Amino acid sequence: MLNVLNNKNDYKIYSVTDEEFRSYGRIINNVDAKEIIEAAEKIELPKEGSVYVASESTFECLMIKKILEDKYFGTLPMQTGYCYGHSNFLNAAEWHTSSEINIAITDLVLFLAHTYEIEDGKLDTSVFRAFYVPKGTVIEVYATSLHFCPCEVSEKGFGCVVCLPTGTNVPLEKTVDDAFLFRKNKWILCHNDNEGLLARGVCGGISGTNFELKY
């Protein structure tokens, strides 16, 4: 699959097993994700668009939740949800003040950059790198890594379990003097050409090619 993607796109696509991934995150090999993957595969992918659910009840009772809480969130409460759907553009970049654990339910690609590459609220897409995440892979995406909705590598869409500190990505309950804070523990910039996100109140600031993932 990685070879196919690299042959069809005019930019380099790395694997999360490559050295280039080290500054963005790491692969987690010391947890058994079989049970949660089986539960996640029972959830139907949307026909179009994408959907994010911060907490999925069928995931919250699984043993892997407690293991990830203890090992990767220092025993802080963790919400276990998912992002499913269809997307094949970079589109935006979000970040949190904590790591995010992703479990690939399908093969998928993530566009990643570093928070320190944002200058005066601006970011050029040339700093982003694309990473292929094979189905079944568990990764930690560091707090300093900009990321957004996964990209599909087939017309069936993508599926990804998302683990974050409890309360992340839920609506703000008060006004905060921070133009980039869009939800609790979620800061975001969108591409200047992304009219949909701009209309929802997301700040523009990303310029350059809005990379499309072809497959």
MARTOR-735203 format. One record per residue (C-alpha): z, y, x. Coordinates in Angstrom, 2 decimals, decimal comma. Last residue first. Example, Ala and Ser with C-alpha at 12.3 -4.5 7.8 and 13.67 -1.06 7.14 Angstrom:
NODE       z       y       x
NODE    7,14   -1,06   13,67
NODE    7,80   -4,50   12,30
! end
This chain:
NODE       z       y       x
NODE   -3,89    6,31   -4,96
NODE   -4,01   10,09   -4,57
NODE   -0,88   12,14   -4,00
NODE   -1,55   15,80   -4,64
NODE   -0,14   18,40   -2,29
NODE    0,43   21,86   -3,74
NODE   -1,35   23,54   -0,85
NODE    0,38   26,67    0,40
NODE    3,21   28,59   -1,21
NODE    6,69   27,69   -2,43
NODE    8,71   30,68   -3,64
NODE    8,81   30,49   -7,40
NODE   12,13   30,66   -9,18
NODE   12,68   28,24  -12,05
NODE   13,03   30,01  -15,40
NODE   11,45   27,38  -17,65
NODE    8,16   29,30  -17,62
NODE    8,10   29,06  -13,82
NODE    8,51   25,30  -14,13
NODE    5,46   24,96  -16,36
NODE    3,36   27,53  -14,52
NODE    3,48   25,64  -11,23
NODE    1,18   27,79   -9,11
NODE    3,99   29,50   -7,15
NODE    5,39   26,09   -6,27
NODE    8,94   25,68   -7,44
NODE   12,30   26,42   -5,87
NODE   15,47   24,62   -6,92
NODE   19,25   24,50   -6,56
NODE   21,14   21,75   -8,33
NODE   24,92   21,34   -8,06
NODE   25,26   22,27  -11,73
NODE   21,85   23,32  -13,01
NODE   19,31   25,98  -11,99
NODE   20,97   27,60   -8,97
NODE   18,06   29,39   -7,25
NODE   18,75   32,87   -8,61
NODE   22,38   32,79   -7,51
NODE   24,80   35,22   -9,10
NODE   26,31   32,63  -11,42
NODE   26,26   32,70  -15,20
NODE   28,56   30,18  -16,83
NODE   28,46   26,69  -18,30
NODE   25,55   25,49  -16,20
NODE   23,54   22,61  -17,63
NODE   23,90   19,10  -16,10
NODE   22,11   18,28  -12,84
NODE   25,26   17,14  -11,00
NODE   28,28   16,47  -13,18
NODE   29,37   13,29  -11,44
NODE   28,33   13,22   -7,79
NODE   24,82   11,77   -7,45
NODE   23,04    8,41   -7,84
NODE   19,38    8,28   -8,92
NODE   17,59    5,03   -9,85
NODE   13,83    5,42   -9,41
NODE   10,83    4,32  -11,49
NODE    7,23    5,42  -10,98
NODE    4,11    5,35  -13,13
NODE    1,86    2,58  -14,46
NODE   -1,17    4,45  -13,09
NODE   -0,15    3,42   -9,58
NODE    1,41    5,11   -6,56
NODE    3,66    7,42   -8,53
NODE    5,26   10,48   -7,01
NODE    9,02   11,01   -7,03
NODE   10,43   14,17   -8,67
NODE   11,88   16,56   -6,13
NODE   13,16   16,74   -2,58
NODE   14,61   19,19   -0,06
NODE   16,80   17,46    2,50
NODE   19,97   19,07    3,83
NODE   22,12   17,10    1,37
NODE   20,77   13,90    2,91
NODE   18,62   11,42    0,99
NODE   20,34    8,02    1,15
NODE   17,95    5,15    0,62
NODE   17,86    1,83   -1,24
NODE   14,54   -0,04   -1,10
NODE   13,69   -2,43   -3,93
NODE   10,12   -1,19   -4,37
NODE    8,78    0,39   -1,18
NODE    9,50    4,05   -0,38
NODE    6,52    5,91    1,13
NODE    7,40    9,23    2,72
NODE    5,45   12,51    2,57
NODE    6,39   15,35    4,93
NODE    6,83   18,98    3,93
NODE    6,70   21,87    6,42
NODE    3,06   22,73    5,54
NODE    4,17   23,36    1,95
NODE    5,32   26,84    2,89
NODE    8,79   27,97    1,84
NODE   10,19   31,29    0,73
NODE   13,63   32,29   -0,51
NODE   14,23   34,53    2,50
NODE   13,34   31,64    4,82
NODE   13,60   28,03    3,58
NODE   13,18   25,69    6,55
NODE   16,96   25,27    6,78
NODE   16,86   23,27    3,53
NODE   14,70   20,63    5,20
NODE   11,51   19,09    3,78
NODE   10,66   16,00    1,75
NODE    7,79   14,78   -0,46
NODE    8,79   11,39   -1,87
NODE    6,42    8,48   -2,53
NODE    6,92    5,50   -4,84
NODE    6,85    1,70   -5,05
NODE    8,69    0,72   -8,18
NODE   12,41    0,43   -8,93
NODE   13,15    2,45   -5,78
NODE   16,89    2,99   -5,44
NODE   17,79    6,56   -4,55
NODE   21,19    7,79   -3,34
NODE   21,60   11,57   -3,18
NODE   23,62   13,33   -0,50
NODE   25,77   16,27   -1,38
NODE   25,53   20,05   -1,72
NODE   22,33   19,55   -3,73
NODE   18,66   20,34   -3,20
NODE   15,46   20,93   -5,12
NODE   11,84   21,37   -4,09
NODE    8,87   21,90   -6,37
NODE    5,34   20,82   -7,40
NODE    4,65   18,10   -4,76
NODE    2,04   16,56   -7,05
NODE    1,49   13,00   -8,34
NODE    3,88   12,66  -11,25
NODE    4,36   10,08  -14,00
NODE    7,59    8,67  -15,34
NODE   11,08    7,58  -14,55
NODE   14,12    9,33  -13,03
NODE   17,35    7,39  -13,29
NODE   21,09    7,48  -13,74
NODE   24,26    6,57  -11,88
NODE   26,95    9,23  -11,86
NODE   29,47    9,19   -9,01
NODE   33,19    9,95   -9,05
NODE   34,48   10,80   -5,55
NODE   35,60    7,74   -3,55
NODE   34,16    9,13   -0,27
NODE   30,71    9,56   -1,80
NODE   28,79    7,10    0,39
NODE   31,04    4,08    0,92
NODE   33,50    4,35   -1,96
NODE   31,15    5,63   -4,64
NODE   28,34    3,34   -3,43
NODE   30,56    0,26   -3,77
NODE   31,92    1,36   -7,14
NODE   28,42    1,85   -8,56
NODE   27,16   -1,39   -7,00
NODE   29,61   -3,37   -9,14
NODE   27,81   -2,50  -12,37
NODE   29,48   -0,72  -15,31
NODE   27,70    2,61  -14,82
NODE   24,23    1,09  -14,74
NODE   24,02    0,02  -18,40
NODE   25,53    3,36  -19,43
NODE   22,80    5,44  -17,77
NODE   24,04    8,75  -16,38
NODE   21,90   11,70  -15,26
NODE   18,82   10,70  -17,26
NODE   15,59   12,23  -15,98
NODE   12,27   11,81  -17,79
NODE    8,71   12,24  -16,57
NODE    5,38   13,07  -18,14
NODE    3,29   10,46  -19,89
NODE    3,66    6,95  -21,35
NODE    7,33    6,83  -20,42
NODE    8,52    3,85  -18,36
NODE   10,47    1,27  -20,32
NODE   13,99    0,41  -19,22
NODE   14,40   -3,33  -18,61
NODE   13,41   -2,86  -14,96
NODE   16,54   -0,78  -14,45
NODE   18,84   -3,68  -15,31
NODE   17,07   -5,99  -12,85
NODE   17,17   -3,26  -10,19
NODE   20,88   -2,77  -10,87
NODE   21,64   -6,45  -10,32
NODE   19,46   -6,86   -7,21
NODE   20,88   -3,81   -5,39
NODE   23,05   -5,72   -2,94
NODE   24,50   -3,19   -0,52
NODE   24,51   -3,10    3,29
NODE   20,88   -2,16    3,90
NODE   20,97    1,55    3,10
NODE   17,89    3,26    4,55
NODE   18,49    6,71    5,99
NODE   17,85   10,34    5,22
NODE   15,85   13,44    6,07
NODE   16,40   13,72    9,84
NODE   15,78   10,01   10,37
NODE   12,59    9,78    8,30
NODE   10,26   10,55   11,22
NODE   11,45    7,40   13,00
NODE    9,54    5,29   10,49
NODE   11,21    2,85    8,06
NODE   11,04    5,47    5,30
NODE    7,27    5,06    5,66
NODE    5,04    7,97    6,59
NODE    2,14    9,51    4,72
NODE   -0,12   11,68    6,85
NODE   -2,37   14,20    5,11
NODE   -5,95   13,86    3,87
NODE   -5,12   11,24    1,26
NODE   -7,04    8,10    0,25
NODE   -6,86    6,16    3,53
NODE   -3,18    7,00    3,98
NODE   -2,41    5,71    0,50
NODE   -4,26    2,45    1,07
NODE   -2,51    1,91    4,41
NODE    0,87    2,46    2,77
NODE    0,00    0,00    0,00
! end
